[in-house]
Structures are given as C-alpha cells and as structure tokens.
Amino acid sequence: MTKLQVRRYDKPTKAPSDAKVGLKTVRGPDGQILRVRSVSANSASFGSDFLYVFKQNVKRARKENRERVAARDPIDRDD
C-alpha cells in the first residue's frame, strides 16, 4: 500500500506554465460582468489546475464576505 502524502499550501499557487486554465469575461443574464475560469479536463495537470481555480474562487468569496461585513452599519448598544 502506498503512503498517503498530504500537502498544505498557505496561499493560492500559480498554475503551472503548461496549465490549461482559461479566464474569460462575460456578461450575465442581468447584464452584470462576470469573470469565469475554466479548466481543461484533458490536461495532464488537471489536478493542480483544478486546485488553482478552486483556491481562487475561495479567495474571491472570502474577499466579498469581508466587504459585506465591513459595509454593514454597526449595531448601537447601550452597555
């Protein structure tokens, strides 16, 4: 049985130079501009490409959540 190796990356890593990750800017049905990343399923580096795109999506979602929390008005408390 092969030994399982677990790696942890603190920051999103760049896709390898031979990566098949595409970035396209499109308009959604409501006219909003969206940036869409795509991965080629036939790529030899599919695993690392998929991980890169996933990490970028998580990074974007966390940034949006921080902006939403910061935009809310503070709650007035009489303590």
C-alpha positions, 0 to 999 in steps of 0.5 A, spaced: 500 500 500 502 506 498 503 512 503 498 517 503 502 524 502 498 530 504 500 537 502 498 544 505 499 550 501 498 557 505 496 561 499 493 560 492 499 557 487 500 559 480 498 554 475 503 551 472 506 554 465 503 548 461 496 549 465 490 549 461 486 554 465 482 559 461 479 566 464 474 569 460 469 575 461 462 575 460 456 578 461 450 575 465 443 574 464 442 581 468 447 584 464 452 584 470 460 582 468 462 576 470 469 573 470 469 565 469 475 560 469 475 554 466 479 548 466 481 543 461 479 536 463 484 533 458 490 536 461 495 532 464 495 537 470 488 537 471 489 536 478 493 542 480 489 546 475 483 544 478 486 546 485 488 553 482 481 555 480 478 552 486 483 556 491 481 562 487 474 562 487 475 561 495 479 567 495 474 571 491 468 569 496 472 570 502 474 577 499 466 579 498 464 576 505 469 581 508 466 587 504 459 585 506 461 585 513 465 591 513 459 595 509 454 593 514 452 599 519 454 597 526 449 595 531 448 601 537 448 598 544 447 601 550 452 597 555 
